[in-house]
Amino acid sequence: MIVMKDIDSEKPFDWGRTSSDYAKYRDIYPEVFYEKIHSLGIGVSGQSVLDIGTGTGVIPRNMYHYSAKFTGTDISENQIAQAKILAEKADMDIRFICCPTEKLDFPDESFDAVTACQCFFYFDHKITSEKLAKLLKSSGKLAVLYMGWLPYEDKVAGVSEELILKYNPKWTGRGDVRNENYVPDVYGNYFRKIHSEIFDVKIPFTRESWNGRIKACRGIGASLSEGEISAFEREHLALLEKIAPESFEVLHYCAISVLEKL
């Protein structure tokens, strides 16, 4: 279990508890997301890329066809287990390692690029900034990636978020608005920002897949009891039957920030 001072009022969470739903329902980034990352010179053919906080290996698997050599790392054994299963099913040669980012032990200058998707706020940045700088080659790039729904602009997202808060009032993932990725000042000791952008996307869902996506968030599947999760699922599906058609889109925004090693 993970406990963090500034997240969910220190309510414990464990991504491993929701790995099955994560693998099934959170591989949802649109192709334009990966195309933009690739266009910025990250994950291109011939590169060695480290994906930290890889979860179920979403970034390495979806960028595999660009022919970079990916290594994915994550603190959760269950997430890494799912990543290996999914990569093997797709006949992808990707190395996955269970290890906290702060304790990674690769030789210096092992990687051309590092990607961190949907996870950057979980790290000890004093340790991580220095470690990533050492692991990257000269002028190596660090890409901080994020995609979030917009609850104040999308009805389905907003109503779903209200239900999350009913079951988990301590959840601090609420109320997202378009923001550049936050990069702590300590990274300025080792990196310079060379790119930042935000763009909107509409992600297709069914009632079942949106329910699964919400269950696989930190506020539900990673932190609540099995009984609470089941009760949430029933109430959420009933709510979706009232407010949404069987298939619909949910408005999200994507944020991409790229830092270059000094």
C-alpha positions in Angstrom: 0.0 0.0 0.0 1.1 3.5 -0.8 0.4 6.5 1.5 1.3 10.0 0.4 0.9 13.2 2.4 -0.6 15.3 -0.4 -2.8 12.6 -2.0 -6.3 11.5 -0.7 -5.6 12.8 2.8 -3.1 10.0 3.3 -5.7 7.3 2.5 -3.7 4.2 1.5 -4.0 2.9 -2.1 -2.5 0.1 -4.1 -2.7 -0.1 -7.9 -2.1 -3.8 -7.7 -5.6 -4.3 -6.3 -7.1 -3.0 -9.6 -4.6 -4.5 -12.1 -7.2 -6.7 -13.9 -9.5 -3.7 -14.5 -6.6 -1.5 -15.3 -5.4 -3.9 -18.0 -8.9 -4.2 -19.5 -10.2 -0.7 -19.3 -7.3 1.8 -19.1 -5.6 1.3 -22.4 -7.6 4.2 -23.9 -5.2 6.8 -25.1 -5.9 7.9 -28.7 -3.5 7.3 -31.5 -2.8 11.1 -31.8 -1.3 10.9 -28.3 1.3 8.4 -29.4 1.9 10.2 -32.7 2.7 13.5 -30.9 5.1 11.8 -28.5 6.9 10.1 -31.4 6.9 13.4 -33.4 8.9 15.0 -30.5 11.7 12.5 -31.0 10.7 10.1 -28.2 10.3 6.4 -28.8 11.8 6.5 -32.3 13.5 3.6 -34.0 16.9 2.8 -32.5 16.3 4.4 -29.1 16.4 2.8 -25.8 13.5 4.1 -23.7 12.6 3.7 -20.0 8.9 4.0 -19.1 8.6 4.6 -15.4 5.4 3.9 -13.6 4.5 1.7 -16.5 1.5 0.1 -15.0 0.3 -2.5 -17.4 2.7 -1.3 -20.0 0.4 0.9 -22.0 3.1 3.2 -23.4 5.6 0.5 -24.4 2.9 -1.6 -26.0 1.2 1.1 -27.9 4.5 2.6 -29.2 6.1 -0.8 -29.9 5.5 -0.4 -33.7 7.8 2.6 -33.8 10.7 0.2 -33.1 12.3 1.7 -30.0 13.5 -0.7 -27.4 11.4 -0.2 -24.3 11.9 -1.1 -20.7 8.9 -0.6 -18.3 9.2 -0.4 -14.6 6.6 -0.1 -11.8 6.4 -0.5 -8.1 3.4 -2.9 -8.3 4.1 -6.6 -8.9 0.5 -7.1 -10.1 0.8 -4.3 -12.6 4.0 -5.7 -14.0 2.5 -9.2 -14.2 -0.4 -7.9 -16.3 2.1 -5.9 -18.5 4.0 -9.1 -19.2 0.9 -11.1 -20.0 -0.4 -8.4 -22.4 3.0 -8.0 -24.1 3.4 -11.8 -24.5 -0.1 -12.1 -26.0 0.8 -9.4 -28.6 4.2 -11.1 -29.3 6.1 -8.0 -28.1 9.6 -8.2 -26.8 9.5 -5.7 -23.9 11.4 -5.9 -20.7 9.3 -5.3 -17.6 10.8 -4.9 -14.1 9.1 -4.5 -10.7 11.0 -1.8 -8.9 10.3 1.7 -7.4 11.6 4.5 -9.6 13.7 5.8 -6.8 15.6 2.5 -6.5 16.2 1.8 -10.2 19.7 0.4 -10.7 20.7 0.7 -14.3 24.1 1.8 -15.5 24.6 5.6 -16.1 23.5 6.8 -19.6 21.5 3.6 -20.3 18.6 5.4 -22.0 17.9 7.9 -24.8 14.6 8.8 -23.3 12.3 8.4 -20.3 8.5 8.5 -20.4 6.3 9.0 -17.3 2.6 8.7 -18.1 -0.1 9.3 -15.5 2.3 8.8 -12.6 4.7 11.7 -12.3 3.0 13.1 -9.1 3.8 9.8 -7.2 7.6 10.1 -7.2 10.1 11.5 -4.7 11.3 14.2 -7.0 14.5 15.0 -5.1 15.7 11.4 -5.7 14.0 10.8 -9.1 15.3 14.0 -10.8 18.9 13.1 -10.1 18.5 9.4 -10.9 16.8 10.0 -14.3 19.5 12.5 -15.2 22.1 9.9 -14.5 20.2 7.2 -16.5 19.8 9.4 -19.6 22.4 9.8 -22.2 23.7 13.3 -23.2 20.8 15.5 -24.3 18.4 12.6 -23.4 14.7 13.5 -23.1 12.2 13.1 -20.3 8.5 13.1 -21.4 5.9 13.8 -18.7 2.5 12.6 -20.0 -1.1 12.9 -18.7 -4.7 12.5 -19.8 -7.7 13.4 -17.7 -11.4 13.8 -18.1 -13.0 17.2 -17.7 -15.8 17.0 -15.1 -17.0 20.6 -15.4 -17.5 20.3 -19.2 -18.6 16.7 -19.7 -21.8 15.5 -18.0 -21.0 11.8 -17.8 -17.6 12.6 -16.3 -19.0 15.1 -13.8 -21.7 12.8 -12.6 -19.3 9.9 -12.3 -16.9 12.0 -10.3 -19.7 13.0 -7.9 -20.4 9.3 -7.3 -16.7 8.6 -6.6 -16.7 11.3 -4.0 -19.8 9.7 -2.4 -17.8 6.5 -1.8 -14.4 8.2 -1.2 -14.7 11.8 0.0 -10.9 11.9 0.6 -10.1 11.4 -3.1 -8.1 14.4 -4.3 -8.2 13.5 -8.1 -11.4 15.5 -8.4 -12.1 18.7 -10.3 -9.5 18.4 -13.0 -9.1 21.3 -15.5 -6.7 21.9 -18.3 -3.2 22.3 -16.9 0.3 21.9 -18.0 2.1 19.1 -16.3 3.6 20.2 -13.0 7.3 19.7 -13.0 9.0 20.5 -9.6 11.8 23.1 -9.6 14.4 20.5 -8.6 14.3 19.2 -12.2 15.9 22.5 -13.2 19.1 21.3 -11.7 19.4 18.6 -14.4 16.9 19.5 -17.2 15.5 22.3 -19.3 12.0 22.3 -20.6 11.9 22.2 -24.4 8.2 21.6 -25.1 4.8 21.7 -23.5 1.3 21.4 -25.0 -2.3 20.7 -24.1 -5.0 19.4 -26.5 -8.5 18.0 -26.2 -9.6 14.5 -27.2 -12.9 12.7 -27.1 -12.5 9.1 -25.9 -15.2 6.6 -26.9 -16.8 4.3 -24.3 -19.7 2.0 -23.7 -21.5 2.1 -20.3 -19.6 -1.1 -19.3 -16.1 0.2 -20.4 -16.6 3.7 -18.7 -17.7 1.9 -15.5 -14.6 -0.2 -15.8 -12.4 2.9 -16.4 -13.8 4.6 -13.3 -13.5 1.4 -11.2 -9.8 1.3 -12.2 -9.1 4.8 -10.8 -7.3 5.5 -7.5 -10.4 6.7 -5.8 -12.3 3.4 -6.3 -10.4 0.2 -7.2 -7.1 1.1 -5.7 -8.3 2.1 -2.3 -11.8 0.9 -1.4 -12.9 -2.5 0.0 -14.4 -5.2 -2.3 -17.8 -4.5 -0.9 -17.6 -0.8 -1.5 -16.3 -1.4 -5.1 -19.2 -3.7 -5.8 -21.7 -1.3 -4.5 -20.1 1.5 -6.5 -20.2 -0.5 -9.7 -24.0 -1.3 -9.3 -24.9 2.3 -8.5 -22.6 3.7 -11.3 -24.1 1.4 -14.0 -27.6 2.2 -12.9 -26.7 5.9 -13.1 -25.2 5.5 -16.6 -28.4 3.8 -17.8 -30.3 7.0 -16.9 -27.9 9.7 -18.3 -26.0 8.1 -21.2 -26.7 6.0 -24.3 -25.0 2.6 -24.7 -22.1 4.2 -26.5 -20.8 7.8 -26.0 -17.7 9.9 -25.9 -16.1 11.6 -22.8 -14.2 14.8 -23.2 -10.6 14.6 -22.0 -7.5 16.7 -22.3 -3.9 15.6 -22.9 -0.8 17.3 -21.5 2.7 16.6 -22.9 5.8 18.1 -21.4 9.3 17.3 -22.6 12.5 18.1 -20.7 16.0 17.7 -22.1 19.0 16.7 -20.0 21.5 19.6 -19.5 
